[in-house]
Amino acid sequence: MPELCRFFNIVIKMLYSDITQHNKPHIHVYYNEYNATVGIDGELLSGSLPVKQLRLVLAWIAIHEEELYAAWNKAVRNEPFGTIAPLR
């Protein structure tokens, strides 16, 4: 699963052709023993994260929404999508 970004021990990934389980554009988020699937619109689709880390992820999504949709469109077409800047 290609990594989009990593910040504050949070790893964000996106799969190629990942439209079978969740139809909407989304990312996969990993933090220690937690993992979650979060829609680019900010909806928690599955899994869980501590509140602080979820808020950080939602802020990152808000800042990079256009880049995330562009990456999603490339991923659905099995095209490389690169990385996105982390929160600092």
Residue frames as a rotation matrix with the C-alpha (Angstrom) as fourth column:
MET 1
0.596 0.803 0.000 0.00
0.803 -0.596 0.000 0.00
0.000 0.000 -1.000 0.00
PRO 2
-0.201 -0.729 0.654 1.74
0.675 -0.587 -0.447 3.24
0.710 0.352 0.610 -1.10
GLU 3
-0.090 0.054 -0.994 2.38
0.915 -0.391 -0.104 5.81
-0.394 -0.919 -0.014 1.61
LEU 4
0.504 0.364 0.783 0.98
0.646 -0.761 -0.063 9.30
0.573 0.538 -0.619 1.03
CYS 5
0.163 -0.353 0.921 2.32
-0.431 -0.866 -0.255 10.98
0.887 -0.355 -0.294 4.14
ARG 6
0.191 -0.153 -0.970 3.77
0.806 0.588 0.066 10.48
0.560 -0.794 0.235 7.62
PHE 7
-0.313 -0.292 0.904 3.62
-0.258 -0.889 -0.377 12.94
0.914 -0.351 0.203 10.53
PHE 8
-0.226 0.159 0.961 3.54
-0.960 -0.205 -0.192 12.71
0.166 -0.966 0.199 14.34
ASN 9
-0.834 -0.203 0.512 3.74
-0.328 0.931 -0.164 8.89
-0.443 -0.304 -0.843 14.16
ILE 10
0.292 0.945 0.145 0.65
-0.192 0.207 -0.959 8.84
-0.937 0.252 0.242 11.91
VAL 11
-0.844 -0.520 0.129 1.01
-0.016 0.264 0.964 7.03
-0.536 0.812 -0.231 8.59
ILE 12
0.224 0.920 -0.322 -1.42
-0.436 -0.201 -0.877 7.76
-0.871 0.337 0.357 5.77
LYS 13
-0.818 -0.470 0.331 -1.71
0.017 0.556 0.831 5.41
-0.574 0.685 -0.448 2.81
MET 14
0.193 0.852 -0.487 -3.84
-0.781 -0.167 -0.602 5.02
-0.594 0.496 0.633 -0.29
LEU 15
-0.232 -0.195 0.953 -4.41
0.214 0.946 0.245 1.86
-0.949 0.261 -0.177 -2.31
TYR 16
-0.845 0.014 -0.535 -4.59
-0.524 -0.224 0.822 1.53
-0.109 0.974 0.197 -6.08
SER 17
-0.512 0.713 -0.479 -8.04
-0.267 0.397 0.878 0.52
0.817 0.577 -0.013 -7.42
ASP 18
-0.941 0.103 -0.322 -9.47
0.336 0.368 -0.867 0.61
0.029 -0.924 -0.381 -3.86
ILE 19
-0.653 0.756 0.048 -13.15
-0.728 -0.644 0.236 1.01
0.209 0.118 0.971 -4.70
THR 20
-0.464 0.482 -0.743 -14.57
0.058 0.854 0.518 -2.36
0.884 0.197 -0.424 -3.68
GLN 21
-0.427 0.289 -0.857 -15.16
0.883 0.336 -0.326 -1.98
0.194 -0.896 -0.399 0.08
HIS 22
-0.021 0.371 -0.928 -15.65
0.456 -0.823 -0.340 1.80
-0.890 -0.431 -0.152 0.31
ASN 23
0.343 0.236 0.909 -16.99
0.939 -0.057 -0.339 3.45
-0.028 0.970 -0.241 -2.82
LYS 24
0.992 0.093 0.088 -16.11
0.096 -0.995 -0.027 6.97
0.085 0.036 -0.996 -1.75
PRO 25
0.263 -0.949 0.173 -12.61
0.012 -0.176 -0.984 8.47
0.965 0.261 -0.035 -1.97
HIS 26
0.979 0.087 0.182 -10.73
-0.185 0.033 0.982 7.63
0.080 -0.996 0.048 1.23
ILE 27
-0.001 -1.000 -0.008 -7.38
-0.674 0.007 -0.739 7.11
0.739 0.005 -0.674 2.93
HIS 28
0.659 0.065 -0.750 -6.07
0.411 0.804 0.430 4.47
0.631 -0.591 0.503 5.31
VAL 29
0.293 -0.485 0.824 -4.61
-0.660 -0.726 -0.193 5.81
0.692 -0.488 -0.533 8.55
TYR 30
0.463 -0.259 -0.847 -2.29
0.539 0.841 0.037 3.97
0.703 -0.474 0.530 10.96
TYR 31
0.105 -0.437 0.893 -1.21
-0.682 -0.686 -0.255 5.12
0.724 -0.582 -0.370 14.40
ASN 32
-0.573 -0.412 0.709 0.47
-0.798 0.476 -0.369 2.63
-0.186 -0.777 -0.602 16.76
GLU 33
-0.886 0.246 0.393 -2.04
0.224 0.969 -0.103 -0.21
-0.407 -0.003 -0.914 17.21
TYR 34
0.065 0.949 -0.309 -4.92
0.035 -0.311 -0.950 1.84
-0.997 0.050 -0.054 15.74
ASN 35
-0.946 -0.249 0.207 -6.04
0.240 -0.112 0.964 1.94
-0.217 0.962 0.166 12.15
ALA 36
-0.010 0.959 -0.284 -8.93
0.200 -0.277 -0.940 3.60
-0.980 -0.066 -0.188 10.41
THR 37
-0.538 0.007 0.843 -10.34
0.840 -0.080 0.536 4.36
0.071 0.997 0.038 7.01
VAL 38
-0.177 0.406 -0.896 -11.31
0.347 -0.827 -0.443 8.02
-0.921 -0.389 0.006 6.62
GLY 39
0.456 0.425 0.782 -13.16
0.883 -0.105 -0.458 9.54
-0.113 0.899 -0.423 3.68
ILE 40
-0.611 -0.681 0.404 -11.56
0.741 -0.671 -0.010 12.55
0.278 0.293 0.915 2.02
ASP 41
0.025 0.710 0.703 -14.73
0.053 -0.704 0.709 14.35
0.998 0.020 -0.056 3.11
GLY 42
-0.537 -0.368 0.759 -13.69
-0.674 -0.354 -0.648 13.66
0.507 -0.860 -0.058 6.74
GLU 43
0.560 0.806 0.192 -16.12
-0.784 0.442 0.435 10.83
0.266 -0.394 0.880 7.51
LEU 44
-0.519 -0.642 0.564 -14.73
-0.782 0.623 -0.009 7.99
-0.346 -0.446 -0.826 9.62
LEU 45
0.082 0.561 -0.824 -15.64
-0.865 0.450 0.221 4.95
0.494 0.695 0.523 7.51
SER 46
0.795 0.142 -0.590 -14.17
0.107 0.924 0.367 2.17
0.597 -0.355 0.720 9.64
GLY 47
-0.080 -0.865 -0.495 -11.76
0.738 0.283 -0.613 1.51
0.671 -0.414 0.615 12.49
SER 48
0.919 0.339 -0.202 -10.76
0.382 -0.630 0.677 3.97
0.102 -0.699 -0.708 15.17
LEU 49
-0.164 -0.935 0.314 -8.08
0.504 -0.353 -0.788 6.48
0.848 0.029 0.530 16.18
PRO 50
-0.308 0.027 -0.951 -7.47
0.893 -0.335 -0.299 8.40
-0.327 -0.942 0.079 19.39
VAL 51
0.682 0.721 -0.122 -9.31
0.649 -0.674 -0.352 11.75
-0.336 0.161 -0.928 19.31
LYS 52
0.350 -0.618 -0.704 -6.13
-0.209 -0.784 0.585 13.84
-0.913 -0.057 -0.404 19.09
GLN 53
-0.691 -0.664 0.286 -4.76
0.088 0.316 0.945 11.88
-0.717 0.678 -0.160 16.13
LEU 54
-0.083 0.745 0.662 -8.13
0.966 0.223 -0.129 11.88
-0.244 0.629 -0.738 14.36
ARG 55
0.762 0.349 -0.545 -8.25
0.294 -0.937 -0.189 15.68
-0.576 -0.016 -0.817 14.69
LEU 56
-0.145 -0.897 -0.417 -4.74
-0.308 -0.359 0.881 15.94
-0.940 0.256 -0.224 13.23
VAL 57
-0.691 -0.064 0.720 -5.74
0.553 0.595 0.584 13.73
-0.466 0.801 -0.376 10.30
LEU 58
0.345 0.906 0.246 -8.90
0.900 -0.244 -0.362 15.76
-0.268 0.346 -0.899 9.68
ALA 59
0.565 -0.241 -0.789 -6.87
-0.114 -0.970 0.215 18.99
-0.817 -0.032 -0.576 9.71
TRP 60
-0.557 -0.828 0.063 -4.38
-0.123 0.157 0.980 17.46
-0.821 0.538 -0.189 7.25
ILE 61
-0.352 0.528 0.773 -7.26
0.879 0.470 0.079 16.35
-0.321 0.707 -0.630 5.01
ALA 62
0.672 0.666 -0.324 -8.78
0.547 -0.741 -0.389 19.85
-0.499 0.084 -0.862 5.05
ILE 63
0.209 -0.693 -0.690 -5.45
-0.360 -0.711 0.604 21.43
-0.909 0.122 -0.398 4.09
HIS 64
-0.739 -0.659 -0.136 -4.74
-0.421 0.296 0.857 18.92
-0.525 0.691 -0.496 1.29
GLU 65
0.102 0.903 0.418 -8.23
-0.086 0.426 -0.901 18.13
-0.991 0.056 0.121 0.01
GLU 66
0.694 0.167 -0.700 -7.53
-0.667 -0.216 -0.713 19.00
-0.270 0.962 -0.039 -3.64
GLU 67
-0.308 -0.896 -0.319 -4.28
-0.938 0.342 -0.055 17.00
0.158 0.283 -0.946 -3.65
LEU 68
-0.622 0.127 0.772 -6.06
-0.325 0.856 -0.403 14.04
-0.712 -0.502 -0.491 -2.06
TYR 69
0.509 0.854 0.106 -8.79
-0.192 0.233 -0.953 14.00
-0.839 0.465 0.282 -4.70
ALA 70
0.466 -0.442 -0.766 -6.14
-0.880 -0.138 -0.455 14.24
0.096 0.886 -0.453 -7.43
ALA 71
-0.651 -0.726 0.222 -4.23
-0.753 0.654 -0.073 11.33
-0.092 -0.215 -0.972 -5.83
TRP 72
-0.207 0.673 0.710 -7.46
-0.200 0.681 -0.704 9.32
-0.958 -0.288 -0.007 -5.54
ASN 73
0.732 0.522 -0.437 -8.28
-0.492 -0.038 -0.870 9.84
-0.471 0.852 0.229 -9.22
LYS 74
0.014 -0.812 -0.584 -4.80
-0.943 0.183 -0.277 8.64
0.331 0.555 -0.763 -10.19
ALA 75
-0.702 -0.298 0.647 -4.96
-0.589 0.753 -0.292 5.66
-0.401 -0.586 -0.704 -7.79
VAL 76
0.259 0.884 0.388 -8.29
-0.305 0.456 -0.836 4.51
-0.916 0.098 0.388 -9.25
ARG 77
0.866 0.003 -0.500 -6.60
-0.499 0.064 -0.864 4.49
0.030 0.998 0.057 -12.69
ASN 78
0.796 -0.599 0.086 -3.58
0.524 0.753 0.398 2.61
-0.303 -0.272 0.913 -11.24
GLU 79
0.464 -0.648 0.604 -1.31
0.285 -0.537 -0.794 5.58
0.839 0.541 -0.064 -11.86
PRO 80
-0.342 -0.653 -0.675 1.44
0.896 -0.012 -0.443 6.69
0.282 -0.757 0.590 -9.43
PHE 81
0.616 0.700 0.362 0.26
0.527 -0.708 0.471 9.52
0.586 -0.100 -0.804 -7.21
GLY 82
-0.258 -0.835 0.486 3.33
0.105 -0.524 -0.845 10.57
0.961 -0.167 0.222 -5.22
THR 83
-0.376 0.039 -0.926 3.35
0.919 0.140 -0.368 11.94
0.115 -0.989 -0.088 -1.69
ILE 84
0.463 0.558 0.688 1.71
0.322 -0.830 0.456 14.89
0.826 0.011 -0.564 0.05
ALA 85
-0.423 -0.721 0.548 3.36
-0.204 -0.514 -0.833 17.26
0.883 -0.464 0.071 2.53
PRO 86
-0.247 0.292 -0.924 2.99
0.840 0.541 -0.053 16.47
0.484 -0.789 -0.379 6.24
LEU 87
0.863 0.441 0.245 1.71
0.194 -0.738 0.646 18.70
0.466 -0.510 -0.723 9.03
ARG 88
-0.247 -0.968 -0.038 4.49
0.501 -0.094 -0.860 20.58
0.829 -0.231 0.509 10.76
